[in-house]
Amino acid sequence: MKYTEAVCKRCRSLNEKLFLKGDKCFSNCILEKRKSSIKQKKLSDYGKHLREKQILKYSYLMSEAQFRRFFDIASKAKGRTGETLLKLCEMRLDNIVRRIGYALSIKTARQLVFHGHIKVNGKVVKIPSYILKEGDEVSLSSPSLLENVFIKHSLEVTDSNASRPSYMVYNPETKSAKIVRIPERSELPSKVNEQLIVEFYSK
């Protein structure tokens, strides 16, 4: 699914920063400029549940069909459905590509995967929704990509921010990263109330 709508509109509609434009969200955020003048609408019970679902779905730029598929997987797995859903979203290949620092936005990360620029355990994977697991190693498909101006800039920004999550080990020499464990709920960046999402789909 292609997302042609201005991503800032998604943030404004939910009154929530989704960080869809990478470093621009920190330096030139329209929502931050207008937040003081935006009046928060009083939401119905349904509206509160829907908002939480939309925040999580849009944070990973997923279609409704994709998101529902992830929810179905989470509901059949052991453990808490909501927490499992968050972890599945976090372990998507396009998101991990962003977390490593090959791209600063999930949209750009997805393009890198689509174009065959990303390897998982030495093999090119072109499926952005591919779910990584403990022990998987992610790298660029060619060393020459390190000279790409956008990838180079993204890695530099990520290095300077020290923003890589602790559930991965980054190799600065090969510019690759290994998933050493599945993240805990407290390590996930999403601030959503996942229980409201579970309740949304349970009604």
C-alpha positions in Angstrom: 0.0 0.0 0.0 1.3 3.5 -0.9 0.9 6.4 1.4 0.6 9.6 -0.6 -1.1 11.7 2.0 1.2 14.3 3.8 2.4 12.4 6.9 2.1 15.6 9.0 -1.7 15.4 8.5 -1.7 12.1 10.3 0.0 13.6 13.3 -2.3 16.6 13.3 -5.4 14.4 13.0 -4.4 12.4 16.1 -2.7 15.3 17.9 0.3 13.0 18.4 3.9 13.0 17.1 4.4 9.8 15.0 7.9 10.6 13.9 7.2 9.7 10.3 9.7 12.2 8.7 12.8 11.2 10.6 15.0 14.0 11.9 12.7 16.7 10.5 10.2 15.7 13.2 12.7 17.1 15.8 13.7 20.3 13.9 10.7 21.3 12.0 7.5 19.9 13.6 4.3 21.6 12.6 2.5 19.9 15.4 4.8 21.3 18.0 4.4 24.8 16.6 0.6 24.5 16.7 0.1 22.4 19.7 -0.7 25.3 22.1 -3.5 26.4 19.8 -5.0 23.0 19.1 -7.9 22.1 21.3 -8.2 18.4 22.2 -11.6 17.1 21.2 -13.5 15.2 23.8 -13.6 11.6 22.5 -16.3 9.0 23.0 -15.3 5.6 24.4 -15.2 4.3 20.8 -13.1 7.3 19.8 -10.5 6.6 22.5 -10.1 3.0 21.4 -9.9 4.0 17.7 -7.3 6.7 18.4 -4.9 4.2 20.1 -5.3 1.8 17.2 -4.6 4.6 14.7 -1.6 5.9 16.5 0.1 2.5 16.5 -0.9 1.6 13.0 0.3 4.9 11.5 3.5 4.9 13.6 4.6 1.9 11.5 2.8 3.0 8.3 0.7 -0.1 8.1 -2.5 -0.6 6.2 -5.6 -1.8 8.1 -5.3 -5.2 6.5 -1.7 -5.6 7.6 -2.4 -4.3 11.1 -5.3 -6.7 11.5 -3.1 -9.6 10.4 -0.5 -8.7 13.0 -3.3 -8.5 15.6 -4.5 -11.9 14.6 -1.0 -13.3 15.0 -0.6 -11.7 18.4 -4.0 -13.0 19.6 -3.0 -16.6 18.8 0.4 -16.3 20.5 1.2 -17.0 24.2 1.3 -14.0 26.5 -0.5 -10.7 26.5 -2.0 -9.9 23.1 -1.4 -6.2 23.3 2.2 -6.5 24.3 2.8 -9.2 21.7 1.3 -6.9 19.0 3.7 -4.1 20.0 6.7 -6.4 19.8 5.6 -7.8 16.4 5.3 -4.2 15.0 8.7 -3.3 16.5 10.4 -6.4 14.9 9.2 -5.6 11.4 12.2 -5.5 9.0 11.4 -2.0 7.8 11.3 -0.7 11.4 14.6 -2.5 12.3 16.2 -0.9 9.3 15.2 2.5 10.7 16.3 1.6 14.2 19.8 0.5 12.9 20.1 3.9 11.2 20.1 3.0 7.5 17.1 5.4 7.2 15.7 8.1 9.4 12.0 7.5 8.5 10.1 4.2 8.2 9.0 5.3 4.7 12.6 5.5 3.5 13.5 2.3 5.3 10.7 0.5 3.5 12.0 1.7 0.2 15.5 0.3 1.0 13.9 -3.1 1.7 11.7 -3.0 -1.4 14.7 -2.2 -3.6 16.7 -5.2 -2.3 19.3 -3.2 -0.4 18.8 -5.1 2.9 20.0 -8.6 3.9 18.9 -10.8 6.7 21.4 -13.5 7.7 23.2 -12.9 4.4 20.2 -13.2 2.2 18.3 -10.3 0.5 14.8 -9.9 1.9 12.4 -7.6 0.1 9.4 -7.9 2.4 9.1 -4.9 4.8 6.7 -6.7 7.0 9.1 -9.6 7.5 9.2 -10.3 11.3 12.7 -10.7 12.7 13.5 -12.9 15.6 16.3 -13.3 18.2 19.6 -14.1 16.5 18.8 -12.5 13.1 21.5 -10.2 11.6 20.6 -7.3 9.4 23.0 -5.7 7.0 23.2 -3.7 3.8 23.3 -5.8 0.6 26.4 -4.2 -0.7 29.3 -2.3 0.9 29.0 0.4 -1.8 25.7 1.5 -0.3 27.7 3.0 2.6 28.7 5.7 0.1 25.1 6.6 -0.5 24.7 10.1 0.7 21.3 9.4 2.4 22.4 6.2 4.1 25.7 7.9 5.2 23.8 10.8 6.7 21.3 8.6 8.4 24.0 6.5 10.1 25.9 9.7 11.2 22.7 11.1 12.8 21.9 7.8 14.5 25.5 7.5 15.7 25.4 11.1 17.2 22.1 10.5 18.9 23.1 7.1 20.3 19.5 6.1 19.6 19.9 2.4 18.7 17.8 0.2 21.0 19.5 -2.1 23.5 17.9 -5.2 22.1 20.3 -5.1 19.2 24.1 -5.1 19.0 25.5 -2.8 16.3 28.9 -3.5 14.6 30.4 -0.1 13.7 32.9 -1.8 11.4 30.5 -3.7 9.2 27.6 -1.3 9.9 25.4 -4.4 10.6 23.3 -5.2 13.6 22.2 -8.4 15.4 19.0 -8.9 17.3 20.2 -10.3 20.6 16.8 -10.6 22.2 13.1 -9.6 21.9 12.6 -6.2 23.5 10.7 -5.8 26.8 7.5 -3.6 26.8 9.4 -0.9 28.7 11.9 -0.6 25.9 9.4 0.0 23.2 9.0 3.6 22.0 5.3 3.5 21.6 3.3 5.3 24.2 -0.1 3.8 23.2 -2.4 1.9 25.6 -2.3 -1.5 23.9 -5.2 -2.8 26.0 -7.5 -0.3 24.3 -6.4 -1.7 21.0 -7.2 -5.3 22.2 -10.6 -4.1 23.4 -11.2 -2.3 20.0 -10.9 -5.6 18.1 -12.7 -7.6 20.8 -16.0 -5.6 20.5 
